[in-house]
Amino acid sequence: MFTGLIEGLGEVLQSGARMRVRAPEIVEGAREGDSICVNGVCLTALELTDGAFSADLAPETLRRTNLGDLKAGDAVNLERSLLPTARLGGHILQGHVDGVGFIVALRNLGEGNWWLTIEVPEELERYLVFKGSIAIDGISLTVASVEGRRVGVTIIPHTWTHTNLGRQAVGARVNLETDVIAKYVEKMLGNIVIPKL
């Protein structure tokens, strides 16, 4: 489980089915087999040497996320799995990407703040609510506007400078994870039979 509070940026050293990421601060204290969230995707860390780690990407992961778009030198958002003694500062994330959206607009609001608009896949629209939570490339964000399939979020200066959002451009594909609680509620309500009066 993750929180969506990015611990650091990593640099892609090798892309493809066996990804390698330089991330000295993340690798420190980590062990082989630990879960590390990369752009919102929960991966199993392997070969933790020289301040870097590797991870195997299944064909499904490459197909359903933006990890297949990455190339050497790209920056990725990183978070280690949550310890049971840690504070849950963001929101509950599984690292299971629900879909890939794309950046429609990035507008400078001044004083280091940005307005980010994402177009989400049609099947995710029903999980988005005003002031609800969404993870974009693993970053826990609050939904500030919902207009059809377009979601707006405000990016504060800290998030802008400590994640890969400042390196993204309009049209970039981003990994999305919606609120897991909403999905469970939908499933449970779908099984409720309402008697006719």
C-alpha positions in Angstrom: 0.0 0.0 0.0 1.1 3.6 -0.8 0.1 7.1 0.1 0.8 9.1 -3.0 3.4 11.2 -1.2 6.3 11.1 -3.6 9.6 10.4 -1.7 11.9 11.2 -4.6 12.6 11.3 -8.3 14.4 8.5 -10.0 16.2 8.5 -13.3 15.5 5.8 -15.8 18.7 4.1 -16.8 17.2 1.3 -18.9 13.6 0.9 -20.2 11.6 -2.0 -21.5 10.6 -5.3 -19.9 13.5 -5.0 -17.5 13.6 -1.4 -16.2 16.5 0.0 -14.2 16.1 3.2 -12.2 18.8 5.3 -10.3 17.4 6.3 -6.9 20.0 6.3 -4.2 17.7 7.7 -1.5 15.0 5.0 -2.2 17.4 2.1 -2.5 19.1 2.9 0.8 17.6 0.5 3.3 15.5 -1.4 0.7 15.8 -5.1 0.1 15.3 -7.3 -2.9 11.6 -8.1 -3.2 10.4 -4.8 -1.7 7.6 -2.9 -3.4 8.5 0.4 -4.9 5.9 2.5 -6.7 7.2 3.9 -10.0 4.9 6.6 -11.6 2.0 5.0 -9.6 2.8 1.4 -10.6 3.7 -1.1 -7.8 6.9 -2.9 -8.9 9.1 -5.5 -7.2 12.6 -4.2 -6.6 15.5 -6.4 -7.9 19.3 -6.0 -8.1 19.6 -3.2 -5.6 23.2 -2.1 -6.4 25.1 1.2 -7.0 22.2 3.4 -5.9 19.8 1.8 -8.4 17.2 -1.0 -8.7 15.7 -3.0 -11.5 12.1 -4.3 -11.9 10.5 -6.7 -14.4 7.6 -5.3 -16.3 5.0 -7.7 -17.5 3.5 -7.2 -21.0 0.2 -6.2 -19.2 2.0 -3.5 -17.3 3.7 -2.1 -20.4 0.3 -2.1 -22.2 -1.8 -0.6 -19.5 0.6 2.1 -18.1 2.9 4.8 -19.3 6.0 2.8 -18.2 6.4 1.6 -21.8 6.7 5.2 -23.0 9.8 5.8 -20.8 13.3 6.1 -22.1 16.8 6.5 -20.5 17.1 9.8 -18.8 13.4 10.3 -18.0 12.4 11.2 -14.4 10.0 9.0 -12.6 8.1 9.5 -9.3 9.1 7.0 -6.6 7.5 5.9 -3.3 8.3 3.0 -1.0 5.5 1.0 0.4 3.8 2.3 3.5 4.9 1.0 6.9 2.1 0.2 9.4 3.6 2.8 11.8 3.7 5.6 9.3 1.2 8.5 8.9 -1.2 8.2 6.0 -0.6 11.7 4.6 -2.0 11.3 1.1 -4.7 8.7 0.5 -4.9 4.9 0.2 -3.2 3.7 -3.1 -2.6 0.2 -4.2 -0.2 1.0 -7.1 -2.6 -0.7 -9.4 -3.2 1.6 -12.4 -6.8 1.9 -13.5 -6.0 3.6 -16.7 -3.9 6.1 -18.6 -5.1 9.6 -19.2 -3.3 12.5 -21.0 -2.5 16.0 -20.1 -4.8 18.5 -21.8 -3.5 21.7 -20.2 -0.9 23.0 -17.8 -1.6 26.5 -16.8 0.7 28.7 -14.6 -1.3 30.2 -11.8 1.6 32.3 -10.5 3.7 32.0 -7.3 4.8 28.5 -8.3 1.2 27.1 -8.5 -0.1 25.3 -11.6 -3.5 24.1 -12.8 -3.3 20.7 -14.5 -6.2 19.3 -16.6 -6.2 15.6 -17.4 -8.6 13.8 -19.8 -9.4 10.4 -18.3 -10.7 7.2 -20.0 -14.5 6.9 -20.1 -14.6 3.9 -17.8 -13.0 6.0 -14.9 -15.3 9.0 -15.2 -17.8 7.6 -12.7 -15.2 7.4 -9.9 -14.2 11.0 -10.0 -15.9 13.5 -7.6 -15.3 17.1 -6.7 -12.8 17.2 -3.7 -12.3 13.5 -4.0 -8.8 11.9 -4.5 -7.0 10.8 -7.6 -3.4 9.6 -8.1 -1.7 11.0 -11.2 1.6 9.2 -11.9 1.5 8.1 -8.3 0.9 11.6 -6.8 -2.0 11.9 -4.4 -4.0 14.9 -5.6 -7.4 16.5 -4.8 -9.9 16.8 -7.6 -10.7 20.5 -8.0 -13.0 20.3 -11.0 -14.8 17.6 -13.0 -16.2 18.4 -16.4 -17.2 15.3 -18.2 -14.0 13.3 -18.7 -11.8 16.2 -17.8 -10.4 16.5 -14.3 -8.6 19.6 -12.9 -6.2 19.6 -10.0 -4.0 22.3 -8.5 -0.3 21.6 -8.2 1.4 23.4 -5.3 5.0 24.6 -5.6 6.4 21.7 -3.5 4.7 19.1 -5.7 5.8 20.9 -8.9 9.4 20.8 -7.9 9.6 17.4 -6.2 7.8 15.3 -8.8 8.1 14.8 -12.5 5.1 17.0 -13.3 7.4 20.0 -14.1 9.0 17.9 -16.8 5.7 16.9 -18.5 4.1 18.5 -21.6 0.6 18.8 -23.0 -0.2 15.4 -24.6 1.9 13.4 -22.2 0.3 10.1 -21.0 -0.1 9.8 -17.2 -1.0 6.8 -15.0 -4.3 7.1 -13.1 -5.5 5.4 -10.0 -9.0 6.3 -8.7 -10.3 5.9 -5.2 -10.4 2.2 -4.3 -13.2 2.8 -1.8 -15.4 4.1 -4.6 -14.8 0.8 -6.5 -15.8 -1.3 -3.6 -18.9 0.7 -2.9 -19.9 0.4 -6.6 -19.4 -3.4 -6.4 -21.5 -3.8 -3.2 -24.3 -1.5 -4.4 -24.4 -3.5 -7.7 -25.3 -6.6 -5.7 -28.1 -5.0 -3.7 -31.6 -6.1 -4.9 -34.2 -3.4 -4.2 -37.6 -5.0 -3.8 -40.5 -3.6 -5.8 -43.3 -2.0 -3.8 
